[in-house]
Amino acid sequence: MNKIIESAWIELLTKATKKQETASGTAGNDGVDLYVPQSRLLALAESNRAIPRLIYLSAQDSAKKNAYLIVRKLGMPSDYFWKFEFWPQERAYTTLAKIVHRIFTTIMNEAREGKLVVKELTIEPLQIRIDFESCVECAGISGLKHGICYYHAGTFAGIIAALLNLEDLDCYETSCHSSGSESCSFVLGAKTNKDFVRNFEVFLSPPEIKIDLLDRLSSSLKKDSVRSLGNMVDANYLRLVTANILLDNPRLFSDMNSEVGNHFGHTISGIVDKFYSGEKWKEVENYYRDVCRLNLEIIDKNSEVQVTVKETSTTVYSTKEMASFLEGELSGLISGLTGKEMKVKESRFTGDGLVIILVP
């Protein structure tokens, strides 16, 4: 998983530094509807209250590990913020804001994740406030009373902690688009502050998460605009999200991904059937083409169903673990559409892509 995460960072940075911009809304191989990573993250978070902490810690860890790669790729000296804690506050704020803007603008403009601005900084105790507009993690989600942007909180904490060479820097969300705010706001600070630690723990221990993913899917199917940056996100963001979930224990979490994916596929089968209203296999193919930017070929062999997922160049589903949610979702969706409970008999990679065999 670490190699997949590193390759995703490298690809994003290479695109960004070469200014290889791709227009929002295209059907190219580098993009997916932002509903896809949202559904993976939020379906998992709904299933287990421990998942938000897992997402945060995994994102933080991988961001720290790849921070040097990011700094080097952007041509910055690795000790740029040497003795940062002794800098005058005005210099610290101006310099950090400029560098953070450069790093995150470079990465997130390319990935189409959102727009970040440093709003405030204090040195003692160290606290950094940032705003994140058009956040891909929660765009189009509403009705919650707490923030859900765990991946980005971990990413911000990991990169900035590595830049400043601080081990005890963490981050929590103070306001979120999903709870009615215009943008998502985050606070980064040291865990030596009791108030900070309390707010941080509350953020990572939310009450039961209940999100209307069917309503969110309906918006994507109807091509409703949910944010100013458009509804597309770079597929490397999906790679990073997926690999980070699996980072700690790929085998254990791939099994969980598959189970959650199966339940999720069952849940969305009704809205997919209603929206496409056609032959069942075409409904499945159209859903994955329109929302996930995947080309599927389905062959019904009576005793089994063979689904070939023709892989895009992004290699989002390059390992069995990475494809676990997709496998579960497919089995649940096809079960719901046909009224016959299906399970994955086997899956394998071939020259054509990922082949999944489903049987009753």
C-alpha positions as CSV (number, residue, x, y, z in Angstrom):
1,M,0.0,0.0,0.0
2,N,2.9,2.4,0.7
3,K,4.2,2.0,-2.8
4,I,0.7,2.7,-4.2
5,I,0.4,5.8,-2.0
6,E,3.8,7.0,-3.0
7,S,3.1,6.5,-6.7
8,A,-0.1,8.4,-6.4
9,W,1.7,11.4,-4.8
10,I,4.4,11.3,-7.5
11,E,1.8,11.3,-10.3
12,L,-0.1,14.2,-8.8
13,L,3.1,16.2,-8.2
14,T,4.4,15.4,-11.7
15,K,1.1,16.6,-13.3
16,A,1.1,19.7,-11.2
17,T,4.7,20.7,-11.7
18,K,4.3,20.1,-15.5
19,K,1.0,22.0,-15.4
20,Q,-0.8,19.1,-17.1
21,E,-4.2,20.4,-16.3
22,T,-7.3,18.4,-17.2
23,A,-10.7,20.2,-17.7
24,S,-13.3,19.4,-15.0
25,G,-16.2,17.2,-16.2
26,T,-14.3,15.3,-18.9
27,A,-14.8,11.6,-19.2
28,G,-11.0,10.9,-19.4
29,N,-9.3,8.1,-17.5
30,D,-7.9,10.4,-14.9
31,G,-11.2,11.4,-13.2
32,V,-14.1,10.0,-11.3
33,D,-17.3,11.6,-9.9
34,L,-16.4,12.8,-6.4
35,Y,-19.4,10.7,-5.2
36,V,-17.2,7.6,-5.7
37,P,-14.5,8.3,-3.0
38,Q,-17.3,9.8,-0.8
39,S,-19.3,6.7,-0.9
40,R,-16.3,4.5,0.0
41,L,-15.4,6.7,3.0
42,L,-18.9,7.4,4.3
43,A,-20.3,3.9,3.9
44,L,-17.3,2.6,5.9
45,A,-17.7,5.4,8.5
46,E,-21.4,4.5,8.9
47,S,-20.5,0.9,9.5
48,N,-18.0,1.3,12.3
49,R,-17.4,4.3,14.6
50,A,-13.7,3.5,14.7
51,I,-13.3,4.2,11.0
52,P,-13.0,8.0,11.3
53,R,-9.9,7.6,13.5
54,L,-8.5,5.0,11.1
55,I,-8.9,7.3,8.1
56,Y,-7.4,10.2,10.0
57,L,-4.3,8.4,11.3
58,S,-3.6,6.6,8.0
59,A,-3.8,9.8,6.0
60,Q,-1.6,11.6,8.6
61,D,1.0,8.8,8.5
62,S,1.2,8.6,4.7
63,A,1.3,12.4,4.3
64,K,4.2,12.6,6.8
65,K,6.1,9.8,4.9
66,N,5.6,11.6,1.6
67,A,6.2,15.2,2.8
68,Y,9.9,15.0,1.9
69,L,9.0,13.8,-1.6
70,I,6.6,16.7,-2.0
71,V,9.1,19.3,-0.8
72,R,11.8,17.9,-3.0
73,K,9.6,17.7,-6.1
74,L,8.7,21.4,-5.5
75,G,12.3,22.4,-5.2
76,M,12.2,23.5,-1.5
77,P,15.1,22.9,1.0
78,S,14.1,20.2,3.5
79,D,15.1,22.4,6.5
80,Y,13.2,25.5,5.3
81,F,11.4,25.9,8.6
82,W,14.4,25.2,10.9
83,K,13.7,26.6,14.4
84,F,10.3,27.7,13.2
85,E,9.1,28.0,16.9
86,F,11.5,30.9,17.5
87,W,10.5,32.9,14.4
88,P,8.6,36.2,14.9
89,Q,4.9,35.6,14.6
90,E,4.4,37.8,11.5
91,R,7.2,36.2,9.6
92,A,6.0,32.7,10.7
93,Y,2.5,33.5,9.4
94,T,3.5,35.1,6.2
95,T,6.1,32.4,5.3
96,L,4.0,29.4,6.3
97,A,0.9,30.8,4.5
98,K,3.0,31.3,1.3
99,I,4.6,27.8,1.4
100,V,1.4,26.0,2.4
101,H,-0.5,27.8,-0.3
102,R,2.1,26.7,-2.8
103,I,2.2,23.1,-1.7
104,F,-1.5,22.5,-1.3
105,T,-2.5,24.7,-4.3
106,T,-0.1,22.7,-6.5
107,I,-1.5,19.3,-5.3
108,M,-5.1,20.1,-4.8
109,N,-5.6,22.1,-8.0
110,E,-4.4,19.1,-9.9
111,A,-6.5,16.7,-7.9
112,R,-9.5,19.1,-7.9
113,E,-9.9,18.5,-4.2
114,G,-10.6,22.1,-3.1
115,K,-9.0,25.5,-2.2
116,L,-7.0,26.0,1.0
117,V,-6.1,29.3,2.7
118,V,-4.2,29.8,6.0
119,K,-6.4,32.2,8.0
120,E,-4.5,32.6,11.3
121,L,-1.4,31.5,13.1
122,T,-0.1,31.8,16.7
123,I,3.4,30.6,17.8
124,E,2.8,30.1,21.6
125,P,0.9,27.8,21.8
126,L,1.3,26.8,18.2
127,Q,-2.1,27.0,16.5
128,I,-2.9,27.3,12.7
129,R,-6.3,27.9,11.4
130,I,-7.1,27.0,7.7
131,D,-10.1,27.3,5.5
132,F,-10.8,24.7,2.8
133,E,-13.4,25.7,0.1
134,S,-15.1,23.3,-2.2
135,C,-13.9,20.3,-0.2
136,V,-14.2,17.1,-2.2
137,E,-14.7,15.0,0.9
138,C,-18.1,16.5,1.9
139,A,-19.4,18.4,-1.1
140,G,-23.1,17.7,-1.7
141,I,-23.5,16.2,1.8
142,S,-25.8,18.0,4.2
143,G,-27.8,17.7,7.4
144,L,-25.0,16.7,9.8
145,K,-24.1,18.4,13.1
146,H,-20.4,17.5,13.0
147,G,-17.5,17.5,10.5
148,I,-16.6,14.4,8.4
149,C,-13.4,15.5,6.6
150,Y,-11.1,13.0,8.4
151,Y,-8.9,12.3,5.4
152,H,-8.1,16.0,4.8
153,A,-7.6,16.7,8.5
154,G,-5.0,13.9,8.6
155,T,-3.3,15.0,5.4
156,F,-3.0,18.6,6.5
157,A,-1.6,17.5,9.9
158,G,0.9,15.1,8.4
159,I,2.3,17.4,5.8
160,I,2.5,20.5,8.0
161,A,4.0,18.5,10.9
162,A,6.7,17.1,8.6
163,L,7.4,20.6,7.2
164,L,7.8,22.1,10.7
165,N,9.5,19.0,12.1
166,L,7.0,18.6,14.9
167,E,5.9,15.2,16.1
168,D,2.9,16.2,18.2
169,L,0.9,18.3,15.7
170,D,-2.7,17.2,15.1
171,C,-5.7,18.7,13.3
172,Y,-9.5,18.8,13.9
173,E,-12.4,20.3,11.9
174,T,-14.3,23.2,13.5
175,S,-16.9,23.7,10.7
176,C,-17.9,21.7,7.7
177,H,-19.9,22.1,4.5
178,S,-21.9,19.0,5.6
179,S,-23.2,20.9,8.6
180,G,-24.2,24.0,6.7
181,S,-21.0,26.0,6.6
182,E,-19.8,27.7,3.4
183,S,-16.4,26.1,3.7
184,C,-14.6,23.6,5.9
185,S,-12.4,25.0,8.7
186,F,-9.6,23.2,10.5
187,V,-7.3,23.9,13.5
188,L,-3.9,22.5,13.7
189,G,-2.1,22.5,17.0
190,A,0.1,20.8,19.6
191,K,-1.4,18.0,21.7
192,T,0.1,19.7,24.8
193,N,-3.0,22.0,24.9
194,K,-5.8,20.3,26.9
195,D,-8.6,22.2,25.1
196,F,-7.1,21.2,21.8
197,V,-6.9,17.5,22.8
198,R,-10.5,17.5,23.9
199,N,-11.7,19.0,20.6
200,F,-9.5,16.7,18.7
201,E,-10.9,13.6,20.4
202,V,-14.5,14.8,19.9
203,F,-13.8,15.2,16.2
204,L,-12.4,11.6,15.9
205,S,-15.2,10.1,18.0
206,P,-18.4,11.3,16.3
207,P,-21.9,10.1,17.2
208,E,-23.5,7.6,14.9
209,I,-22.9,8.7,11.3
210,K,-26.1,8.6,9.1
211,I,-25.9,10.1,5.7
212,D,-28.4,9.9,2.8
213,L,-26.1,8.4,0.2
214,L,-29.1,7.6,-2.0
215,D,-29.9,11.3,-2.3
216,R,-26.2,12.0,-2.9
217,L,-26.1,9.4,-5.7
218,S,-29.3,10.9,-7.2
219,S,-27.4,14.2,-7.5
220,S,-24.5,12.6,-9.3
221,L,-26.8,10.6,-11.7
222,K,-28.7,13.8,-12.6
223,K,-25.4,15.7,-13.0
224,D,-26.4,18.3,-10.4
225,S,-23.5,20.6,-9.6
226,V,-22.5,20.2,-5.9
227,R,-19.5,22.6,-5.8
228,S,-17.9,25.4,-7.7
229,L,-15.0,23.2,-8.9
230,G,-17.3,20.8,-10.7
231,N,-18.2,17.2,-9.8
232,M,-15.0,15.5,-11.0
233,V,-12.0,14.6,-8.9
234,D,-8.6,13.2,-10.0
235,A,-8.6,9.4,-9.7
236,N,-5.3,9.7,-7.8
237,Y,-7.4,11.0,-4.9
238,L,-9.5,7.8,-5.0
239,R,-6.3,5.8,-5.0
240,L,-5.0,7.7,-2.0
241,V,-8.2,7.3,-0.1
242,T,-8.5,3.6,-0.9
243,A,-4.9,2.8,-0.1
244,N,-5.0,4.7,3.1
245,I,-8.0,2.8,4.4
246,L,-6.1,-0.5,3.7
247,L,-2.7,0.8,4.9
248,D,-2.8,-0.6,8.5
249,N,-3.9,-4.2,7.7
250,P,-4.7,-4.8,4.0
251,R,-6.2,-8.3,4.4
252,L,-8.4,-7.4,7.4
253,F,-9.7,-4.1,5.9
254,S,-10.2,-5.6,2.4
255,D,-12.7,-8.1,4.0
256,M,-14.5,-5.3,5.7
257,N,-14.5,-3.2,2.5
258,S,-16.1,-6.1,0.7
259,E,-18.8,-6.6,3.3
260,V,-19.6,-2.9,3.4
261,G,-19.5,-2.7,-0.4
262,N,-22.0,-5.5,-0.7
263,H,-24.5,-3.8,1.7
264,F,-23.9,-0.6,-0.2
265,G,-24.6,-2.2,-3.6
266,H,-27.9,-3.6,-2.3
267,T,-28.8,-0.2,-1.0
268,I,-28.3,1.7,-4.3
269,S,-29.8,-1.0,-6.5
270,G,-33.3,0.5,-6.4
271,I,-32.2,4.0,-7.4
272,V,-30.0,2.6,-10.2
273,D,-32.9,0.5,-11.5
274,K,-35.3,3.5,-11.4
275,F,-32.8,5.9,-13.0
276,Y,-31.8,3.7,-16.0
277,S,-35.0,1.6,-16.3
278,G,-33.6,-0.9,-18.8
279,E,-32.0,-4.3,-19.2
280,K,-30.3,-5.2,-15.9
281,W,-26.8,-5.7,-17.3
282,K,-27.0,-2.4,-19.2
283,E,-28.1,-0.7,-16.0
284,V,-24.9,-1.9,-14.2
285,E,-22.7,-1.0,-17.1
286,N,-24.2,2.5,-17.4
287,Y,-23.9,3.2,-13.7
288,Y,-20.2,2.3,-13.6
289,R,-19.5,4.2,-16.8
290,D,-21.3,7.4,-15.8
291,V,-20.3,7.6,-12.2
292,C,-17.1,5.6,-11.7
293,R,-15.6,6.1,-15.3
294,L,-15.2,2.4,-15.6
295,N,-16.0,0.3,-18.6
296,L,-17.6,-3.0,-17.7
297,E,-18.4,-6.1,-19.9
298,I,-20.9,-8.5,-18.4
299,I,-21.5,-12.0,-19.7
300,D,-24.4,-14.0,-18.2
301,K,-23.6,-17.7,-18.3
302,N,-26.7,-18.8,-16.5
303,S,-24.8,-20.7,-13.7
304,E,-22.5,-17.7,-13.2
305,V,-22.1,-14.0,-14.2
306,Q,-18.7,-12.9,-15.5
307,V,-17.9,-9.2,-15.0
308,T,-14.8,-7.7,-16.7
309,V,-13.7,-4.4,-15.3
310,K,-11.6,-2.9,-18.1
311,E,-9.0,-1.0,-16.1
312,T,-8.2,2.6,-16.7
313,S,-4.6,3.9,-16.8
314,T,-4.9,5.1,-13.2
315,T,-4.6,1.6,-11.7
316,V,-7.1,2.4,-8.9
317,Y,-8.0,-1.2,-8.7
318,S,-4.5,-2.7,-9.3
319,T,-4.6,-5.2,-6.4
320,K,-7.2,-7.5,-5.0
321,E,-7.3,-5.4,-1.8
322,M,-7.8,-2.2,-3.7
323,A,-10.7,-3.8,-5.6
324,S,-12.4,-5.2,-2.5
325,F,-15.1,-2.5,-2.1
326,L,-15.8,-2.7,-5.9
327,E,-16.2,-6.5,-5.7
328,G,-18.6,-6.2,-2.8
329,E,-20.6,-3.4,-4.4
330,L,-20.9,-5.3,-7.7
331,S,-22.2,-8.4,-6.0
332,G,-24.7,-6.4,-3.9
333,L,-25.9,-4.3,-6.8
334,I,-26.4,-7.3,-9.1
335,S,-28.1,-9.2,-6.3
336,G,-30.5,-6.2,-5.8
337,L,-31.3,-5.8,-9.5
338,T,-31.8,-9.5,-10.2
339,G,-33.5,-10.5,-7.0
340,K,-31.1,-13.4,-6.7
341,E,-28.4,-13.2,-4.0
342,M,-25.0,-13.4,-5.7
343,K,-21.5,-13.8,-4.2
344,V,-18.0,-13.5,-5.6
345,K,-16.7,-16.9,-6.5
346,E,-13.3,-15.7,-7.7
347,S,-11.6,-12.6,-9.1
348,R,-8.4,-12.4,-11.1
349,F,-6.4,-9.9,-13.2
350,T,-6.1,-10.7,-16.9
351,G,-4.9,-8.8,-19.9
352,D,-8.4,-7.3,-20.3
353,G,-8.6,-6.0,-16.7
354,L,-10.1,-7.3,-13.5
355,V,-12.4,-10.4,-14.0
356,I,-15.0,-11.1,-11.3
357,I,-17.0,-14.3,-11.3
358,L,-20.3,-14.1,-9.4
359,V,-22.5,-17.1,-8.6
360,P,-25.8,-17.6,-6.7
